[in-house]
Amino acid sequence: MSVPAQRLGDGAFFGDVRERRTVGEIALSELRPTVPERAIETHTHDDAHLLLVLEGAYVSSAEDMPALCVEPVLILNPPGTTHRDCFRDPRDGARGRRVREDDAPPGRFFALSLPATRWRDACEQRALPDRALRLPLPALAAALRLRRHLRANDDAAALSAEAEIEALLDAASLRPAPPASAPAWLQRARARLREDCAQAPSLAALAQESGVHPVYFARAFRHRYGCAPGEYLRRCRLERALGLLRDPRRSLTDIALTSGFVDQSHFTHAFRDAFGRTPARFRAEG
């Protein structure tokens, strides 16, 4: 006999709320995890929520997530999502070490919670996904902009936040079809671009490795993933840079070159276009 999954009500997470703001029916919160991975049970969220991992190592069963994610990432969980997503303590198991049973893992996350009624309204305006998945860079960029409004104290912050929420939901609706529709060769090519984003293979090389014509490869990639291979590579580079910016020991020049940018100036320009501020300012704001 299976045990029913624990249910979490609107805006509830396994975390300690550090900051919180309500915009209409939508709750914006910044939290830190409070429960160790081994104590997290399978649970169901009553509301829809978007979870932006800011710091820490995160384990998620959402579509398109790696086994362990250590970079900033935005995950959409529709109402009724049942999972066991959680933060993992990198010290646990390292060199045989085991953290205390009640130690919460290090991490920080930003959450946008929409009650079921608000989610239905949003779905009437746009085609939102019906499954838990990792959202692409445009949605991640919108979530990072929205987070800035959580800390703003002026009377225009709520209005700005409402506009960013709509932009974020619009970006979430751009997600293409489920991965089952993508052939294995196309999934392998995409994985190569993500895992080795510092290198830029030619279209001909990608097509040859995939065993298809370059024209067919380019069309299939755009149809499945909603962007050209080169644009996808740029997004992967920015996502890698976001993760590296958390390490204060790394210079901006090092981050730029490691992520595949020509130089720091190229990196700064691309980062500002995507996130609305320079890498240095993003790092300073935490």
C-alpha positions in Angstrom: 0.0 0.0 0.0 1.5 3.3 -1.1 1.8 6.2 1.3 0.1 9.4 0.1 2.5 12.2 -0.7 2.8 15.0 1.7 0.8 18.1 0.5 2.2 21.6 0.6 -0.3 24.5 0.5 0.0 27.7 -1.5 3.4 29.3 -1.1 4.8 26.5 1.2 8.3 25.2 0.8 10.9 23.3 2.9 12.7 26.6 3.5 13.0 29.6 5.8 11.6 32.8 4.3 14.1 35.6 4.4 12.1 38.1 2.3 8.5 38.0 1.0 6.3 40.3 -1.0 2.8 39.8 -2.4 1.8 41.2 -5.8 -1.9 40.6 -6.2 -2.5 36.9 -5.7 1.2 36.1 -6.4 3.7 35.6 -3.6 7.4 36.4 -4.2 9.8 34.9 -1.6 13.5 34.4 -1.1 14.3 31.4 1.1 17.0 29.2 2.4 16.6 25.4 2.7 15.9 24.1 6.3 15.5 20.4 5.8 18.3 17.9 4.9 18.0 15.9 1.8 17.5 12.6 3.6 14.5 14.1 5.5 12.7 15.3 2.3 9.8 13.0 1.4 7.8 12.8 -1.8 5.4 15.8 -1.7 2.8 17.5 -3.8 2.4 21.3 -4.3 -1.1 22.6 -4.4 -0.1 25.8 -6.2 2.0 26.4 -9.3 5.4 27.9 -8.7 8.5 28.9 -10.4 11.7 28.1 -8.4 14.9 30.0 -9.1 17.9 28.3 -7.6 20.4 31.0 -6.7 23.0 29.1 -4.7 23.6 25.5 -3.8 23.5 22.0 -5.4 19.9 21.1 -6.4 18.4 17.7 -7.3 15.3 17.8 -9.4 13.2 15.3 -11.4 12.0 18.2 -13.7 12.5 17.7 -17.4 15.8 18.8 -18.8 17.6 18.9 -15.5 21.0 17.2 -14.9 21.4 14.7 -12.1 22.8 17.5 -9.9 22.5 21.1 -10.8 25.1 23.5 -9.4 24.3 26.6 -11.5 21.4 29.1 -11.3 18.4 27.5 -12.9 14.7 28.2 -13.2 12.2 25.4 -12.8 8.5 25.5 -13.5 6.2 23.3 -11.4 2.5 23.4 -12.4 -0.2 22.9 -9.8 -0.3 19.3 -8.4 3.4 18.6 -9.2 4.5 15.7 -7.1 8.3 15.2 -6.6 11.1 14.9 -4.2 13.2 17.9 -5.4 15.6 19.2 -2.8 19.0 20.7 -2.1 22.0 18.5 -1.5 24.8 19.2 0.9 28.1 18.9 -1.1 29.9 17.9 2.1 27.7 14.8 2.6 29.6 11.8 1.5 32.7 13.7 0.4 35.8 11.7 1.5 33.5 9.5 3.6 32.2 12.5 5.6 28.6 12.7 6.7 26.9 15.8 7.9 24.7 15.8 11.0 21.2 14.4 10.5 19.6 17.8 11.3 22.0 20.0 9.2 20.2 21.9 6.4 22.2 22.0 3.2 23.6 25.3 2.0 21.6 27.1 -0.6 19.3 29.9 -1.5 16.3 30.1 -3.8 13.7 32.6 -5.0 10.1 31.4 -5.5 7.1 32.8 -7.4 3.9 31.1 -6.2 0.6 31.3 -8.1 -2.6 29.9 -6.6 -4.6 27.5 -8.9 -7.1 30.2 -9.9 -4.3 32.6 -11.0 -2.6 29.8 -12.9 -5.8 29.0 -14.8 -6.1 32.7 -15.7 -2.5 32.7 -17.0 -3.1 29.5 -19.0 -6.1 31.2 -20.8 -3.8 33.9 -22.0 -0.9 31.7 -23.2 0.0 28.0 -23.7 1.9 27.2 -20.5 3.5 23.8 -20.0 1.6 21.1 -18.1 4.7 19.4 -16.7 7.6 20.2 -14.4 10.6 21.4 -16.5 13.6 23.6 -16.6 12.9 26.9 -18.4 15.2 28.4 -21.0 17.4 31.5 -20.6 14.8 34.2 -21.5 12.6 33.0 -18.6 15.6 32.7 -16.3 16.6 36.3 -17.2 13.0 37.5 -16.5 13.1 35.7 -13.1 16.3 37.4 -12.1 14.9 40.8 -13.1 11.8 40.0 -11.0 13.8 39.1 -8.0 15.2 42.7 -7.9 11.7 44.0 -7.3 11.4 41.9 -4.2 13.9 44.2 -2.5 12.7 47.5 -4.0 10.9 49.8 -1.5 9.5 52.4 -3.8 5.8 52.6 -4.6 6.4 51.7 -8.3 7.9 48.3 -7.4 4.6 46.4 -7.4 3.7 47.8 -10.8 7.1 46.9 -12.2 6.9 43.4 -10.6 3.5 42.8 -12.2 4.9 43.6 -15.7 7.9 41.3 -15.0 5.6 38.5 -13.9 3.7 38.7 -17.2 7.0 38.8 -19.1 8.2 35.7 -17.2 5.0 33.8 -17.9 5.3 34.8 -21.6 8.8 33.4 -21.6 7.7 30.2 -20.0 5.1 29.7 -22.7 7.8 29.6 -25.4 8.9 26.2 -24.4 8.6 23.7 -27.4 7.4 20.1 -27.4 8.4 17.4 -24.9 11.8 15.7 -25.6 10.1 12.4 -26.7 9.6 14.2 -30.1 13.3 14.8 -30.5 15.4 12.0 -32.2 18.4 10.7 -30.3 20.9 12.3 -32.6 19.3 15.7 -32.0 19.4 15.3 -28.3 23.1 14.3 -28.5 24.0 17.3 -30.5 22.2 19.6 -28.0 24.0 17.9 -25.1 27.3 18.5 -26.8 26.6 22.2 -27.2 25.6 22.5 -23.5 28.4 20.4 -22.1 31.2 21.9 -24.2 29.8 25.4 -24.7 33.3 27.1 -24.6 33.9 25.5 -28.0 31.8 26.4 -31.1 31.6 23.5 -33.6 30.5 24.3 -37.2 27.1 23.4 -38.4 28.7 21.0 -40.9 30.5 19.2 -38.0 27.3 18.9 -35.9 25.4 17.6 -38.9 28.1 15.1 -39.8 28.2 13.7 -36.3 24.4 13.4 -36.4 24.4 11.7 -39.8 22.1 14.3 -41.5 22.4 17.2 -43.9 23.3 20.6 -42.4 20.2 22.2 -43.8 18.0 19.5 -42.2 20.0 19.7 -39.0 19.4 23.4 -38.7 15.7 23.1 -39.4 15.2 20.2 -37.0 17.1 22.0 -34.2 15.1 25.2 -34.5 11.8 23.3 -34.8 12.5 21.3 -31.7 14.3 23.8 -29.4 12.8 27.1 -30.6 16.2 28.7 -31.6 19.1 28.2 -33.9 22.1 26.1 -32.7 24.3 29.3 -32.4 21.7 31.0 -30.2 21.4 28.0 -28.0 25.2 27.9 -27.6 25.1 31.6 -26.5 22.5 30.8 -23.9 24.5 27.9 -22.5 27.5 30.2 -22.2 25.5 32.8 -20.3 24.1 30.1 -18.0 27.7 28.8 -17.3 28.9 32.3 -16.6 26.0 32.8 -14.1 27.2 29.8 -12.1 30.9 30.9 -12.2 30.0 34.4 -11.0 29.1 33.0 -7.6 32.8 32.2 -7.0 34.4 35.5 -5.8 37.9 34.1 -6.5 37.3 34.1 -10.2 38.0 37.2 -12.2 35.6 38.4 -14.8 38.2 37.8 -17.5 38.6 34.2 -16.4 34.8 33.7 -16.3 34.5 35.2 -19.8 37.2 32.9 -21.3 36.0 29.8 -19.5 32.5 30.3 -20.7 33.5 30.7 -24.3 33.4 34.5 -24.8 36.1 36.2 -26.8 37.1 38.6 -24.0 35.6 40.4 -21.0 34.1 43.1 -23.1 32.2 40.6 -25.2 31.0 38.9 -22.1 29.9 42.1 -20.4 27.9 43.2 -23.5 26.2 39.8 -23.9 25.4 39.6 -20.2 24.0 43.1 -20.0 21.8 42.4 -23.0 20.4 39.3 -21.4 20.1 40.3 -17.7 19.9 44.1 -17.8 23.0 44.7 -15.8 26.7 44.1 -16.0 28.4 40.9 -14.6 30.2 43.1 -12.0 26.9 44.6 -10.8 25.2 41.2 -10.8 27.9 39.8 -8.6 27.8 42.8 -6.2 24.0 42.5 -5.8 24.3 38.8 -4.8 
